Amino acid sequence: MTRRFTAITQRVYVVIILMMVSTMLYSQSDPALTQYMYNNFFYNPGAAGSADEICLNATARQQWFGLDGAPQTTIFSANAPFNLFGINSGGGLNIYNETIGFHNDLGFHGSYAYRMSIGDGSLGIGVSGGIINRAFDANWYTPEGLDDGSGNLPTNESAITFDMAFGVFYRAENFYMGVSSTHLLENNIDYKTAANDIDYHKRQFHLTSGYNLQLANPLFEVRPSFFIQSDLAVTQFTLNTSLVYNKRLLGGVSYRNGDAISALIGFEMRNGVRISYSYDIGINALQQYNDGTHEFSVGYCFKIETERAPKKYKSIRYL
């Protein structure tokens, strides 16, 4: 009986913690990616076209694996440089889906960045706009005799809001830095059920930077970086240091305050496709109730070479 009571108590404890953490995550609604350095464009529209290549990136993150209702995130991003009426520009698209508990977000954002050369690099000033569909799908269990039939418990809800972001991003050969703000409008989620209409997208602020340091041995380089996100109530930072061999193999470690310590591995194939994986070991109260966090990322950057048509010369014999 005692063991059963203890097991029930633990389950209730886990549910309470998950609800608290989920609330914190939804107040800080942008996902905190371990491999943030591979997709700065997701957080910052100013990074559109900053690599001077067409860049594609896909990320799948399963947080707190084995725990029901834990966050699951899928992201696809594409951005490229282009010339608009003689103006250096960048543009792109972000599509993401995130599920936390009963909530599910599906977002589509298009971005534009004005790019200018500064020093040895380029500065992008960008803005993005799009829509987020937030759905609420809950199946409640109410003990017999406690349901008053009022219908105050929300079940299935869905609402669409317009969303905007702004960012500035600077990239040089071995250095990058960006600052941005997402969910600028802080739109409320207009659910039909009054008990569930307090949800909204809170404005987020992001600061990130990274550097490539070439070691004495030309085959090795170190890439330190950091990522900070805040809603001015909760601030979270991630520090990463990665060692790269021959620009192909990568291994690194990360620390995210109050959340996890991470290990990262990856490699880049000869055709330019990068594949990487990270595993987070939790350092918060949920650590003993899950099997860690898995994150996969695939990226590919390329240029489209436009070959000039061969010039034809007429023989003077036929002039």
C-alpha positions in Angstrom: 0.0 0.0 0.0 2.9 2.3 0.9 4.6 1.6 -2.4 1.5 2.3 -4.3 0.9 5.5 -2.5 4.5 6.5 -3.1 4.2 5.7 -6.8 1.0 7.8 -7.1 2.6 10.6 -5.2 5.6 10.6 -7.6 3.3 10.7 -10.6 1.4 13.7 -9.2 4.7 15.4 -8.4 5.9 14.9 -12.0 2.7 16.2 -13.4 2.8 19.3 -11.2 6.5 20.0 -12.1 5.7 19.5 -15.8 2.8 21.9 -15.6 5.0 24.5 -13.9 7.8 24.1 -16.4 5.4 24.1 -19.4 4.0 27.4 -18.1 7.5 28.8 -17.9 8.3 27.5 -21.4 5.1 29.0 -22.8 5.9 32.4 -21.2 9.3 32.0 -22.9 7.7 30.5 -26.0 10.6 30.2 -28.4 12.3 26.8 -28.2 15.8 26.8 -26.7 17.8 24.7 -29.2 21.0 23.1 -28.2 22.3 23.5 -31.8 21.3 27.1 -32.1 24.6 28.0 -33.9 23.5 26.1 -37.0 20.3 28.1 -37.5 20.6 31.7 -36.4 18.0 32.6 -39.0 15.3 30.9 -37.0 15.6 33.5 -34.2 16.9 36.4 -36.3 15.5 37.6 -39.6 18.6 39.8 -40.0 20.6 36.6 -40.7 18.8 35.9 -44.0 21.3 35.5 -46.7 24.3 36.2 -44.3 26.1 33.1 -45.5 26.1 34.3 -49.1 24.6 30.9 -50.0 21.3 29.2 -50.2 21.0 27.5 -46.8 18.5 24.8 -45.8 18.2 23.5 -42.2 15.9 21.0 -40.5 15.8 20.3 -36.8 13.9 17.8 -34.7 14.0 18.0 -30.9 12.5 15.6 -28.4 12.8 17.1 -24.9 12.6 15.0 -21.7 12.3 11.8 -23.7 9.9 9.3 -22.0 7.8 11.9 -20.2 4.2 12.3 -21.4 3.4 15.8 -22.6 7.1 16.9 -22.9 8.0 19.4 -25.6 8.5 18.2 -29.1 9.8 20.6 -31.8 10.3 20.4 -35.5 11.8 23.2 -37.6 12.5 23.8 -41.2 14.3 26.9 -42.4 15.5 28.2 -45.8 17.2 31.5 -46.6 19.2 32.9 -49.4 20.9 36.2 -50.6 19.5 38.0 -53.6 19.6 41.3 -55.4 16.4 43.4 -55.3 16.5 46.4 -57.7 20.3 46.7 -57.2 19.9 46.4 -53.4 21.8 43.6 -51.6 19.1 41.6 -49.8 18.3 38.3 -48.1 15.1 36.4 -47.6 13.8 33.2 -46.3 11.1 31.1 -44.7 10.7 29.4 -41.3 8.2 26.7 -40.7 7.9 25.1 -37.2 5.7 22.9 -35.1 5.9 22.6 -31.3 3.9 20.5 -28.9 3.9 21.0 -25.2 1.3 19.2 -23.1 -2.1 20.0 -24.5 -0.8 22.9 -26.6 0.4 22.8 -30.3 1.9 25.6 -32.2 2.2 25.7 -36.0 4.0 28.7 -37.4 4.9 30.1 -40.9 7.1 33.2 -41.2 8.6 34.9 -44.2 11.6 37.2 -43.8 13.4 40.0 -45.6 16.8 41.5 -44.7 18.6 44.6 -46.1 22.3 43.8 -46.2 25.3 46.1 -46.3 29.1 45.6 -46.2 30.8 46.8 -43.0 34.5 46.2 -42.4 35.4 42.6 -43.3 31.8 41.3 -43.1 28.2 42.2 -43.8 25.4 43.5 -41.6 21.8 42.4 -42.1 18.8 44.3 -40.8 15.7 42.1 -41.1 12.0 41.8 -40.4 9.7 38.9 -40.5 6.0 38.4 -40.6 3.7 35.4 -40.5 1.0 33.5 -38.7 0.9 31.1 -35.7 -1.9 28.6 -35.2 -2.1 27.6 -31.6 -4.3 24.6 -30.8 -5.4 23.3 -27.5 -6.5 19.7 -27.4 -7.3 18.2 -24.0 -8.9 15.0 -22.8 -9.8 15.5 -19.1 -10.6 12.8 -16.6 -13.1 14.0 -14.0 -13.9 11.7 -11.1 -17.5 10.8 -10.8 -19.6 13.2 -8.9 -17.1 16.1 -9.3 -18.2 17.2 -12.8 -20.8 20.0 -12.4 -21.6 20.0 -16.1 -20.6 23.7 -16.4 -18.2 23.0 -19.3 -15.6 25.3 -17.8 -12.8 22.9 -18.7 -11.6 23.7 -22.2 -11.3 20.8 -24.6 -10.6 21.6 -28.3 -9.6 25.1 -29.2 -7.7 26.7 -32.1 -6.8 30.3 -32.9 -4.6 32.0 -35.5 -2.6 35.2 -34.7 -0.3 37.4 -36.8 3.3 37.5 -35.6 6.3 39.7 -36.3 10.0 39.7 -35.5 13.0 42.1 -36.0 16.7 41.5 -35.9 20.2 42.7 -36.7 22.9 40.2 -37.6 26.6 40.7 -38.5 28.8 38.0 -40.0 32.5 38.1 -40.9 34.7 35.2 -42.0 35.3 33.9 -38.5 32.8 35.8 -36.4 29.1 36.4 -36.1 26.9 38.3 -33.7 23.1 39.0 -33.7 20.4 40.6 -31.6 16.7 40.2 -32.3 13.2 40.3 -30.8 10.4 37.9 -31.7 6.6 38.1 -31.0 6.8 41.9 -31.2 3.0 42.3 -31.1 2.4 40.1 -28.1 -0.9 39.1 -29.5 -3.5 37.4 -27.3 -4.8 34.0 -28.3 -8.5 34.5 -28.8 -10.1 31.2 -27.7 -13.8 30.8 -27.6 -13.8 29.3 -24.2 -13.4 32.0 -21.6 -11.5 29.7 -19.3 -8.7 29.4 -21.9 -8.4 32.8 -23.4 -5.5 34.2 -21.3 -2.9 32.5 -23.6 -0.6 34.8 -25.6 2.8 35.1 -27.3 5.1 37.0 -25.1 7.8 39.1 -26.6 11.2 37.5 -26.6 14.8 38.9 -26.9 17.8 37.1 -28.3 21.5 37.7 -28.2 24.0 35.4 -29.8 27.6 35.3 -30.9 30.3 32.9 -32.1 33.9 32.8 -33.2 36.1 30.4 -35.1 39.6 30.1 -33.6 42.2 28.4 -35.8 44.7 26.4 -33.6 48.4 26.0 -34.3 47.7 22.7 -36.0 45.8 23.7 -39.2 43.6 20.7 -39.0 41.9 21.8 -35.7 39.8 24.8 -34.8 37.8 25.8 -31.8 34.3 27.3 -32.1 33.1 29.0 -28.9 29.6 30.5 -28.9 26.7 31.6 -26.7 23.0 32.2 -27.0 20.8 34.2 -24.6 17.1 34.5 -24.7 14.8 36.4 -22.3 11.3 37.8 -21.9 12.7 40.2 -19.2 11.1 37.9 -16.5 13.0 34.7 -17.3 16.5 34.7 -18.8 18.2 31.6 -20.1 21.7 31.3 -21.6 23.5 28.5 -23.4 27.3 28.3 -23.7 28.9 26.0 -26.2 32.5 25.1 -27.2 33.1 22.8 -30.2 36.3 21.3 -31.6 36.4 20.8 -35.3 38.8 18.5 -37.1 39.6 19.0 -40.8 36.4 21.0 -41.1 34.6 17.7 -41.2 34.3 16.2 -37.8 32.9 18.1 -34.8 32.5 17.4 -31.1 31.3 19.8 -28.4 29.8 20.4 -25.0 27.1 22.9 -23.9 25.7 24.3 -20.7 22.2 25.8 -20.3 21.5 27.4 -17.0 18.9 25.6 -14.9 18.2 23.1 -17.6 20.9 20.8 -19.0 24.5 19.9 -19.9 24.8 18.7 -23.5 27.2 16.7 -25.7 27.3 17.4 -29.4 28.7 15.4 -32.3 28.5 16.0 -36.1 30.2 15.6 -39.4 30.0 17.2 -42.8 30.0 15.0 -45.9 32.0 15.9 -49.0 28.9 17.1 -50.8 28.4 19.7 -48.1 25.6 18.1 -46.1 26.0 18.5 -42.4 24.5 16.0 -39.9 24.7 16.6 -36.2 23.2 15.2 -33.0 23.1 16.4 -29.4 22.1 14.8 -26.1 21.0 16.9 -23.1 21.4 15.6 -19.6 18.9 17.4 -17.4 20.0 19.2 -14.2 16.5 20.3 -13.1 13.8 18.7 -11.0 12.6 16.5 -13.9 16.0 14.8 -14.5 15.1 11.6 -12.6 11.8 11.2 -14.5 13.0 11.2 -18.1 15.8 9.9 -20.3 17.3 13.1 -21.5 16.7 15.3 -24.6 17.6 14.3 -28.2 18.1 16.8 -31.0 18.9 16.1 -34.6 19.9 18.7 -37.2 20.6 18.5 -40.9 21.9 21.4 -42.9 23.1 22.2 -46.4 24.4 25.4 -48.0 25.1 25.8 -51.7 25.5 28.3 -54.4 23.8 28.3 -57.8 26.5 29.0 -60.4 25.2 30.8 -63.4 27.4 30.0 -66.3 27.7 32.6 -69.0 26.8 31.6 -72.5 29.9 31.1 -74.6 30.7 34.1 -76.8 30.5 33.6 -80.5 32.8 35.3 -82.9 32.0 35.7 -86.6 34.7 35.0 -89.0 35.9 38.1 -90.9 35.4 36.0 -94.0 31.7 36.4 -93.6 31.4 40.0 -92.6 
